[in-house]
Amino acid sequence: IMAILLITYQRNKPEQNGADINELARDVLKEIASDSILRNEILLAQTDTTQIPQTISFVNNSLPDYLNFEIRACEVSSACGQSVYVGNVYSAERVFGATTTGFNTVKLRLFIWVGG
């Protein structure tokens, strides 16, 4: 009986495609990098994510409702880890730099997980 239940569960188990979520994270960061307003907001804020409300709103509107996210902005040499770890988390990062006023680089890291 246990074998039948296990086989049935494996066949009906919902699939999470991590590759799709990773690709989605990279695509969102690519769109942020190509938008001059969002890119400048990140470069001006540097590592202070409280100063990037337009970017956070853009990410929130770009993701399906069942996904949660966290954005971290760090120095390029930093590991830039997630503040709270919950389940399976997918991430992508992108380095932003080179403004008209100088060469201030910042690493933006996007963490995405299925909400619960």
C-alpha positions as CSV (number, residue, x, y, z in Angstrom):
1,I,0.0,0.0,0.0
2,M,2.8,2.4,0.9
3,A,4.5,1.8,-2.5
4,I,1.2,2.6,-4.3
5,L,0.8,5.8,-2.3
6,L,4.4,6.9,-3.0
7,I,4.1,6.3,-6.7
8,T,0.8,8.2,-6.8
9,Y,2.3,11.1,-4.9
10,Q,5.4,11.2,-7.2
11,R,3.2,11.4,-10.3
12,N,0.9,14.1,-8.9
13,K,3.6,16.1,-7.1
14,P,3.6,19.8,-8.3
15,E,6.7,20.7,-10.2
16,Q,8.8,23.7,-9.5
17,N,11.0,24.6,-12.3
18,G,14.0,26.3,-10.8
19,A,15.5,27.1,-14.2
20,D,12.5,29.2,-15.1
21,I,12.7,31.2,-11.8
22,N,16.4,31.8,-12.3
23,E,15.8,32.9,-15.8
24,L,13.0,35.2,-14.6
25,A,15.3,36.8,-12.1
26,R,18.0,37.4,-14.7
27,D,15.4,38.9,-17.1
28,V,14.1,41.3,-14.4
29,L,17.6,42.5,-13.6
30,K,18.3,42.9,-17.4
31,E,15.2,45.1,-17.7
32,I,16.3,47.2,-14.7
33,A,19.8,47.6,-16.3
34,S,18.2,48.8,-19.6
35,D,16.0,51.3,-17.9
36,S,17.9,54.5,-17.3
37,I,15.7,55.8,-14.5
38,L,15.9,52.5,-12.5
39,R,19.6,52.2,-13.2
40,N,20.3,55.7,-12.0
41,E,18.2,55.1,-8.9
42,I,20.3,52.1,-8.0
43,L,23.6,53.9,-8.6
44,L,22.5,56.9,-6.5
45,A,21.3,54.8,-3.6
46,Q,24.4,52.5,-3.7
47,T,23.9,49.9,-0.9
48,D,20.8,51.6,0.6
49,T,17.8,49.6,-0.7
50,T,15.4,51.9,1.2
51,Q,16.3,54.5,-1.5
52,I,15.1,52.4,-4.5
53,P,11.3,52.4,-4.3
54,Q,10.8,52.6,-8.1
55,T,13.0,49.5,-8.6
56,I,11.3,47.6,-5.9
57,S,7.9,48.5,-7.4
58,F,9.1,47.4,-10.8
59,V,10.3,44.0,-9.5
60,N,7.0,43.5,-7.6
61,N,5.0,44.2,-10.8
62,S,7.2,42.0,-12.9
63,L,6.8,38.8,-10.8
64,P,3.7,36.6,-10.6
65,D,1.7,36.9,-7.3
66,Y,2.8,33.5,-6.0
67,L,6.5,34.6,-5.9
68,N,8.1,36.5,-3.1
69,F,11.4,38.5,-3.5
70,E,14.1,40.4,-1.7
71,I,16.5,42.8,-3.3
72,R,20.0,43.4,-1.8
73,A,22.4,46.0,-3.0
74,C,26.0,45.5,-2.0
75,E,29.6,46.4,-2.8
76,V,30.8,44.4,-5.7
77,S,33.3,42.4,-3.6
78,S,30.6,41.4,-1.1
79,A,28.9,38.0,-1.0
80,C,25.5,39.8,-0.7
81,G,23.5,37.0,0.9
82,Q,19.9,37.0,1.6
83,S,18.8,38.4,5.0
84,V,16.3,35.6,5.8
85,Y,16.5,32.1,4.3
86,V,13.2,30.4,3.5
87,G,12.9,27.1,1.5
88,N,14.2,27.0,-2.0
89,V,15.5,30.4,-3.0
90,Y,16.6,31.3,-6.5
91,S,18.8,34.3,-7.2
92,A,20.5,36.3,-9.8
93,E,22.9,39.3,-9.6
94,R,24.0,42.1,-11.8
95,V,26.7,44.7,-11.4
96,F,25.7,48.3,-12.1
97,G,28.2,51.1,-12.7
98,A,29.6,54.0,-14.8
99,T,27.4,57.0,-14.3
100,T,28.1,60.4,-15.8
101,T,29.4,61.7,-12.5
102,G,31.9,58.8,-11.9
103,F,32.4,55.1,-11.8
104,N,30.3,54.0,-8.8
105,T,29.7,50.3,-9.0
106,V,27.1,48.4,-7.0
107,K,26.0,44.8,-7.1
108,L,22.2,44.2,-7.2
109,R,21.1,40.8,-6.1
110,L,17.5,39.5,-6.5
111,F,16.3,36.6,-4.5
112,I,13.0,34.9,-5.5
113,W,11.1,32.1,-3.8
114,V,7.6,30.6,-4.0
115,G,5.5,32.2,-1.3
116,G,3.5,30.3,1.2
